[in-house]
Amino acid sequence: MPGFELFGSAEQKEVQDVLDSGILMRYGFDAMRNNHWKAKELETELQTQMQVKHAQLVSSGTAAVSVALAIAGVGAGDEVILPTFTFVASFEAVLMLGAIPVLVDIDDTLTLDIDAVKAAITPKTKAIMPVHMCGGIAHLSALKEICKTHNLKLIEDACQAIGATYQGIPVGAHGDAGCLSFDFVKTITCGEGGAVLTNSDDLATWADHYSDHGHDHLGTDRGAESHPFLGYNFRISELHAAVGLAQVRRLNDFITIQKKHFTVLKDALSTIPEVTFRTIPEGGEENYSFLSFFLPDLETTRAAMNALKEAGIDGSFHYYDNNWHYVRRWEHLKGVKTLYPMSQQIQSGLKELEGKTFTQSDHFIGRNISCLIKLSWTEDEVKLRASKMVEAIKSVL
Ligand SMILES: *Cc1c(COP(=O)(O)O)cnc(C)c1O
């Protein structure tokens, strides 16, 4: 997954352009910037690659989710349905807007289970936020249908899945808004950065203004611009955008390398009858950033993790025991451990989480191992890794 592995002369050249002019900000300073508009160029490149009308760069993936929810009108007391398996950023963004994260079970796609989503809808539900975890794809057709029926917004968190497609269109470009992350460990990196994608002109305008203190970006005098509504600062810098610009041009190459490595590992693990693989919804093609598979039960999976560790196989994740990606360890959320008071609405909304069990999610996450696919492996390294993994897993079955 990590684009940082292939950081090189292309990235350095783009950054050097910015350093040469000294204009590190994406807005204004037209005369001094030698016609370098790295953030704008990256937005245009993303629009083309993601087959979407608008892309708004922001300072992080978390910022992208926050902006996407804000422009979708999610606010005080609204409920947002999201999965038990995601990164903490998903609920952080919801809480930032004064809304209530409603966690629901996942299925063998490692994304939202459709029946669980339907059961979680209440009159307060405002949006559904599928997370395309580990390069996979949520049940987008069914989710679009549900959103249409119940008049809900669909916000895709595609932070881990840039390059994956569904029905020929990149994930992140299907919902009312989609979110990308360009943090240091994602498929494409800016160092820190993110983007909001949308096909709606209104949402795009609101994202543009909201992520820059409400600036309407009209005219050439920044100080004289007006502010049609309240905003925040979620701007990306030109330096970060410059890195991302070089990286995103290499996206197809990165995905091709990932697919090659992924296929060697998957073919090897397919020889073990007890191993099954994460489901990708029909019509979808993952981005091959992780190889995700299931073992028969929790104990075997824990034993396999130990065996992989002993065999020196790094980059394997058993999210069941992970602090950041799975509901079991989110005590800070369940206990509403904040530095400042939260609204009564949020506190009573989160009460529901206390002591709640997610048997179906446990069933899948408990048996799941996800292996990060690296870009920098040589062919020999991938083959050696594949045989070591097979040996380690077989040793515990
Ligand atoms: C990385 C990530 C984010 C947040 O992105 P940052 O750029 O690190 O803020 C959000 N959601 C998911 C699923 C992620 O993996």
The ligand as a Gaussian input file, in Angstrom:
#p B3LYP/6-31G(d) Opt

LIG

0 1
 C       -6.204000       6.755000       7.139000
 C       -7.665000       6.712000       7.261000
 C       -8.433000       7.845000       7.563000
 C       -7.842000       9.150000       7.979000
 O       -6.856000       9.637000       7.184000
 P       -5.698000      10.605000       7.780000
 O       -5.168000      11.192000       6.532000
 O       -4.704000       9.736000       8.488000
 O       -6.344000      11.596000       8.665000
 C       -9.801000       7.733000       7.560000
 N      -10.408000       6.568000       7.313000
 C       -9.711000       5.452000       7.046000
 C      -10.444000       4.193000       6.744000
 C       -8.320000       5.468000       7.033000
 O       -7.639000       4.346000       6.809000

